[in-house]
Amino acid sequence: MATTWNLDPTHSEIAFKVKHMMITNVTGNFRNFAVSAQTEGNDFSTAKITLSVDVGSTSTNNEQRDGHLKGGDFFDGENFLSSFSSLREWRRKMALHSSFMAISPFAAL
C-alpha cells in the first residue's frame, strides 16, 4: 500500500551558505517549501521524494541581496523550475542553469 510522508515545515528548513568575496560567508534560507516522499508502506528504499522550493521566498536578512539572488544572475525564479522529483533531476536542472555550475555537493536525500 502506497504511503505519502510530508515534511513538517514548522520543524524543518532549507538553508544555504555561500562564500562572499572569499572573505565571509552569506547564509540564507527559503521560507516556503514542501517535501514529500511516496513509499510502499514504511520501506524508504524505493521512495520517490519530491521537493518544491519557492525561490521568491529567499531570505538572507538583506532585502537588496535577496532581490539580487531572486533575479536572473542567481536563482532566476521567473524562469527556473523549482520543483524536483529526485536529487538526480535537481542536479541535472542545476547543471543546465549556468549560474549554478560551481555549487558544492551536498548530502543525498
VOMISE-491810 format. One record per residue (C-alpha): residue in three letters; z, x, y. Coordinates in steps of 0.1 Angstrom, whole numbers, padded with zeros to 4 digits, always signed. Layout:
<nodes>
ALAZXY ...
</nodes>
This chain:
<nodes>
MET+0000+0000+0000 ALA-0010+0014+0034 THR+0018+0021+0058 THR+0015+0028+0096 TRP+0040+0050+0113 ASN+0043+0052+0151 LEU+0059+0079+0171 ASP+0087+0067+0193 PRO+0076+0077+0228 THR+0111+0074+0243 HIS+0123+0102+0220 SER+0091+0123+0220 GLU+0070+0143+0244 ILE+0036+0161+0245 ALA+0041+0192+0267 PHE+0020+0222+0277 LYS+0027+0256+0292 VAL+0001+0280+0307 LYS+0003+0314+0323 HIS-0005+0312+0360 MET-0020+0343+0376 MET-0005+0364+0349 ILE+0029+0362+0367 THR+0046+0330+0359 ASN+0043+0300+0335 VAL+0035+0265+0346 THR+0048+0237+0323 GLY+0038+0201+0323 ASN+0036+0170+0301 PHE+0016+0139+0295 ARG+0037+0108+0303 ASN+0015+0083+0284 PHE+0005+0090+0249 ALA+0006+0074+0214 VAL+0007+0090+0180 SER+0004+0071+0147 ALA-0001+0080+0111 GLN-0015+0059+0083 THR-0003+0068+0048 GLU-0002+0054+0013 GLY+0034+0044+0011 ASN+0057+0074+0020 ASP+0032+0100+0009 PHE+0020+0120+0040 SER-0002+0145+0021 THR-0033+0124+0029 ALA-0021+0109+0062 LYS-0046+0100+0089 ILE-0030+0110+0122 THR-0042+0095+0154 LEU-0033+0110+0188 SER-0042+0093+0221 VAL-0033+0110+0254 ASP-0038+0095+0289 VAL-0049+0126+0308 GLY-0043+0107+0340 SER-0006+0108+0332 THR-0005+0146+0336 SER+0027+0158+0353 THR+0038+0193+0364 ASN+0061+0181+0392 ASN+0035+0191+0418 GLU+0010+0163+0429 GLN-0016+0187+0442 ARG-0016+0208+0410 ASP-0016+0176+0389 GLY-0047+0163+0408 HIS-0065+0196+0401 LEU-0056+0196+0364 LYS-0068+0160+0360 GLY-0102+0169+0377 GLY-0133+0185+0363 ASP-0120+0221+0364 PHE-0095+0214+0337 PHE-0088+0181+0317 ASP-0118+0162+0332 GLY-0101+0129+0325 GLU-0130+0109+0338 ASN-0154+0123+0312 PHE-0134+0137+0284 LEU-0124+0116+0254 SER-0086+0117+0250 SER-0082+0101+0215 PHE-0085+0121+0183 SER-0080+0112+0147 SER-0073+0147+0134 LEU-0064+0181+0146 ARG-0098+0194+0134 GLU-0115+0168+0156 TRP-0093+0177+0186 ARG-0102+0214+0182 ARG-0139+0207+0179 LYS-0139+0185+0210 MET-0119+0210+0230 ALA-0143+0238+0220 LEU-0171+0217+0234 HIS-0152+0214+0267 SER-0157+0249+0281 SER-0126+0248+0303 PHE-0105+0250+0272 MET-0122+0279+0254 ALA-0091+0300+0259 ILE-0065+0275+0247 SER-0038+0291+0225 PRO-0035+0279+0189 PHE-0006+0256+0181 ALA+0011+0243+0150 ALA-0009+0219+0129 LEU+0002+0182+0129 
</nodes>
